[in-house]
């Protein structure tokens, strides 16, 4: 590969990366602000449906293990980091447990 081709390839990669980063502030921030509310309500609805809300924490721990080192930094993502979601689940568990009645 010539140095000119390598330089062109690097420039193209930087432009694509910059383009992706540019869209996060425009669209991703709004979406990012809605995800915690959706997770909170989902936790309550799963409890109301008879599913143990503690399962959500287990699920996100498995996701974190699967995504380890692969997820973009949270400030570049359209979704909260797995660790952020796990912390929010722990915070919301007492409320969700008020609605939990095991399915019979």
Secondary structure as a PSIPRED ss2 file (coil, helix, strand):
# PSIPRED VFORMAT (PSIPRED V4.0)

   1 X C   1.000  0.000  0.000
   2 X C   1.000  0.000  0.000
   3 X H   0.000  1.000  0.000
   4 X H   0.000  1.000  0.000
   5 X H   0.000  1.000  0.000
   6 X H   0.000  1.000  0.000
   7 X H   0.000  1.000  0.000
   8 X H   0.000  1.000  0.000
   9 X H   0.000  1.000  0.000
  10 X H   0.000  1.000  0.000
  11 X H   0.000  1.000  0.000
  12 X H   0.000  1.000  0.000
  13 X H   0.000  1.000  0.000
  14 X H   0.000  1.000  0.000
  15 X H   0.000  1.000  0.000
  16 X H   0.000  1.000  0.000
  17 X H   0.000  1.000  0.000
  18 X H   0.000  1.000  0.000
  19 X H   0.000  1.000  0.000
  20 X H   0.000  1.000  0.000
  21 X H   0.000  1.000  0.000
  22 X H   0.000  1.000  0.000
  23 X H   0.000  1.000  0.000
  24 X H   0.000  1.000  0.000
  25 X H   0.000  1.000  0.000
  26 X H   0.000  1.000  0.000
  27 X H   0.000  1.000  0.000
  28 X H   0.000  1.000  0.000
  29 X H   0.000  1.000  0.000
  30 X H   0.000  1.000  0.000
  31 X H   0.000  1.000  0.000
  32 X H   0.000  1.000  0.000
  33 X H   0.000  1.000  0.000
  34 X H   0.000  1.000  0.000
  35 X H   0.000  1.000  0.000
  36 X H   0.000  1.000  0.000
  37 X H   0.000  1.000  0.000
  38 X H   0.000  1.000  0.000
  39 X H   0.000  1.000  0.000
  40 X H   0.000  1.000  0.000
  41 X H   0.000  1.000  0.000
  42 X H   0.000  1.000  0.000
  43 X H   0.000  1.000  0.000
  44 X H   0.000  1.000  0.000
  45 X H   0.000  1.000  0.000
  46 X H   0.000  1.000  0.000
  47 X H   0.000  1.000  0.000
  48 X H   0.000  1.000  0.000
  49 X C   1.000  0.000  0.000
  50 X C   1.000  0.000  0.000
  51 X C   1.000  0.000  0.000
  52 X C   1.000  0.000  0.000
  53 X C   1.000  0.000  0.000
  54 X H   0.000  1.000  0.000
  55 X H   0.000  1.000  0.000
  56 X H   0.000  1.000  0.000
  57 X H   0.000  1.000  0.000
  58 X H   0.000  1.000  0.000
  59 X H   0.000  1.000  0.000
  60 X H   0.000  1.000  0.000
  61 X H   0.000  1.000  0.000
  62 X H   0.000  1.000  0.000
  63 X H   0.000  1.000  0.000
  64 X H   0.000  1.000  0.000
  65 X H   0.000  1.000  0.000
  66 X H   0.000  1.000  0.000
  67 X H   0.000  1.000  0.000
  68 X C   1.000  0.000  0.000
  69 X C   1.000  0.000  0.000
  70 X C   1.000  0.000  0.000
  71 X C   1.000  0.000  0.000
  72 X C   1.000  0.000  0.000
  73 X C   1.000  0.000  0.000
  74 X H   0.000  1.000  0.000
  75 X H   0.000  1.000  0.000
  76 X H   0.000  1.000  0.000
  77 X C   1.000  0.000  0.000
  78 X C   1.000  0.000  0.000
  79 X C   1.000  0.000  0.000
  80 X C   1.000  0.000  0.000
  81 X C   1.000  0.000  0.000
  82 X H   0.000  1.000  0.000
  83 X H   0.000  1.000  0.000
  84 X H   0.000  1.000  0.000
  85 X H   0.000  1.000  0.000
  86 X H   0.000  1.000  0.000
  87 X H   0.000  1.000  0.000
  88 X H   0.000  1.000  0.000
  89 X H   0.000  1.000  0.000
  90 X H   0.000  1.000  0.000
  91 X H   0.000  1.000  0.000
  92 X H   0.000  1.000  0.000
  93 X H   0.000  1.000  0.000
  94 X H   0.000  1.000  0.000
  95 X H   0.000  1.000  0.000
  96 X H   0.000  1.000  0.000
  97 X H   0.000  1.000  0.000
  98 X C   1.000  0.000  0.000
  99 X C   1.000  0.000  0.000
 100 X C   1.000  0.000  0.000
 101 X C   1.000  0.000  0.000
 102 X C   1.000  0.000  0.000
 103 X C   1.000  0.000  0.000
 104 X C   1.000  0.000  0.000
